[in-house]
């Protein structure tokens, strides 16, 4: 069973049901194809989308995330006016979890943990990649961003890409500036855990 205590959470504690999560995911070179300083990559979804949830639903790359957002009952929140900046893990990002871990997170008893993980990927306000890079530069190479979950992500630039670091794990922005009516989505190649 998953731990219900959020104090001292580790990726292993959250994502295993008897199996150890042996490695912290690092950004593979192939996943670092699009640098955030370049022109924005094409949107993963048909434009225009009314809001962030519609955009995610309309993309095969976010089907795992959509299922988790539905299980956490966050659809209405992320469909509201916002604006929000969502660092959205792709299906491949969730692919590193042990078999059954994603389904385990969808269980009603794990809703608080799931909600905390998902809201750790959401920032109030709309932050474009250019604005985020400017914030990082103004911060001397890093910036702390307060999430809806209540704690902070650290954003830096590594190998010409924006890197997000949480308490456990890190992720790189692989596609930036997917603008929606109530905010913006930046696809990431990992899941960061508070």
SULBEL-V263976 format. One record per residue. SS is DSSP state (@ for helix, = for strand, . for the rest). PHI is phi in radians with two decimals (NA if undefined). OMEGA is omega in degrees with one decimal (none if undefined). Layout:
[[SS,PHI,OMEGA] [SS,PHI,OMEGA]]
//
This chain:
[[.,NA,179.7] [.,-1.35,175.1] [.,-1.19,175.9] [.,-1.74,177.0] [.,-1.35,-180.0] [.,-1.69,179.7] [.,-1.33,177.6] [.,1.19,-179.9] [.,-1.08,171.4] [.,-2.20,177.2] [@,-1.02,-179.2] [@,-1.09,-178.3] [@,-1.15,-178.8] [@,-1.39,-165.4] [@,-1.83,180.0] [.,-2.09,172.5] [.,-2.26,-179.5] [.,1.74,179.8] [.,-1.99,-179.1] [.,-1.49,174.1] [.,-1.59,-163.8] [.,-1.33,-172.9] [.,-2.25,171.5] [.,-1.40,-176.9] [.,-1.25,173.1] [.,-1.83,-177.5] [.,-1.29,176.0] [.,-1.22,-176.9] [@,-1.01,-178.3] [@,-1.13,-179.0] [@,-1.34,-177.8] [@,-1.67,-173.2] [.,-1.14,-174.3] [.,-1.81,178.1] [.,-1.40,-177.1] [.,-1.18,179.4] [.,-1.46,177.6] [.,-1.48,176.4] [.,-1.03,-178.4] [.,-0.98,177.5] [.,-1.22,177.0] [.,-1.03,180.0] [.,-1.10,177.4] [.,-1.36,-175.4] [.,-2.26,175.9] [.,-1.10,178.9] [.,-1.79,-6.6] [.,-1.52,174.9] [.,-1.80,-179.4] [.,-1.09,-179.4] [.,-2.73,-173.3] [@,-0.99,-177.6] [@,-1.13,177.5] [@,-1.03,179.4] [@,-1.09,-179.8] [@,-1.15,178.8] [@,-1.09,-178.2] [.,-1.38,-177.8] [.,-2.11,175.9] [@,-1.14,-178.3] [@,-1.22,-176.0] [@,-2.06,-175.5] [@,-1.10,177.6] [@,-1.14,178.9] [@,-1.04,179.9] [@,-1.04,178.8] [@,-1.06,178.8] [@,-1.23,177.1] [@,-1.08,177.8] [@,-1.15,-179.7] [@,-1.10,179.5] [.,-1.46,-179.2] [.,1.02,179.0] [.,-1.85,-177.3] [@,-1.03,-177.7] [@,-1.09,180.0] [@,-1.07,-177.0] [@,-1.35,174.4] [@,-1.69,-178.3] [.,-1.29,-174.1] [.,-1.01,-178.7] [.,1.26,3.0] [.,-1.42,178.2] [=,-2.25,165.8] [=,-1.94,-178.4] [=,-1.99,171.2] [=,-1.61,-166.8] [=,-1.68,175.4] [=,-1.16,177.3] [.,-1.37,175.9] [@,-0.98,179.1] [@,-1.07,178.8] [@,-1.10,178.2] [@,-1.35,-178.2] [.,-1.14,-180.0] [.,-1.42,179.8] [.,-1.22,176.1] [.,-1.07,179.1] [.,-0.96,178.6] [.,1.56,-176.6] [@,-1.17,-179.8] [@,-1.12,177.7] [@,-1.11,177.6] [@,-1.10,178.0] [@,-1.15,-179.7] [.,-1.36,-178.6] [.,-1.18,-177.9] [@,-0.92,-179.5] [@,-1.18,-179.2] [@,-1.89,-176.4] [@,-1.04,-178.8] [@,-1.13,178.6] [@,-1.15,180.0] [@,-1.06,179.4] [@,-1.06,-180.0] [@,-1.12,179.4] [@,-1.09,-176.5] [@,-1.15,-177.9] [@,-1.26,173.6] [.,-1.26,178.7] [.,-1.73,-176.9] [=,-2.11,179.6] [=,-2.09,175.5] [=,-1.11,-179.6] [.,1.57,-178.8] [.,-1.90,-179.7] [.,-2.10,176.7] [.,-1.30,178.7] [@,-1.10,178.9] [@,-1.11,178.4] [@,-1.16,179.8] [@,-1.14,177.8] [@,-1.09,178.1] [@,-1.10,177.9] [@,-1.13,178.9] [@,-1.10,-180.0] [@,-1.11,178.9] [@,-1.14,179.4] [.,-1.53,178.8] [.,1.33,177.0] [.,2.03,175.4] [=,-2.73,176.5] [=,-2.53,175.2] [=,-1.67,-177.0] [=,-2.07,179.0] [=,-1.34,-177.8] [.,-1.68,175.4] [.,-1.08,178.6] [.,-1.10,175.4] [.,2.03,176.4] [.,-1.86,-170.1] [=,-1.99,166.0] [=,-1.80,173.8] [=,-1.87,178.0] [=,-1.90,177.1] [=,-2.39,173.4] [=,-2.05,178.5] [=,-2.40,-179.1] [.,0.91,178.5] [.,1.10,176.6] [=,-2.27,174.1] [=,-1.32,179.0] [=,-2.03,176.4] [=,-1.86,179.0] [=,-2.15,176.0] [.,-1.84,176.3] [.,-1.08,177.2] [=,-2.23,174.2] [.,1.55,177.8] [=,-2.57,-179.0] [=,-2.65,177.0] [=,-1.94,174.0] [=,-1.26,-178.7] [=,-1.83,174.1] [=,-2.49,-174.0] [=,-2.00,168.3] [=,1.10,173.4] [=,-1.55,-170.8] [=,-1.35,177.9] [=,-2.28,-175.5] [.,-1.18,-178.8] [.,-2.02,176.3] [=,2.61,-173.6] [=,-2.55,178.3] [=,-2.01,169.1] [=,-2.10,178.6] [=,-1.27,179.1] [=,-2.22,-174.0] [.,-1.74,178.2] [.,-2.67,176.2] [.,-2.00,178.2] [.,-1.73,-174.2] [=,-2.10,180.0] [.,-1.23,none]]
//
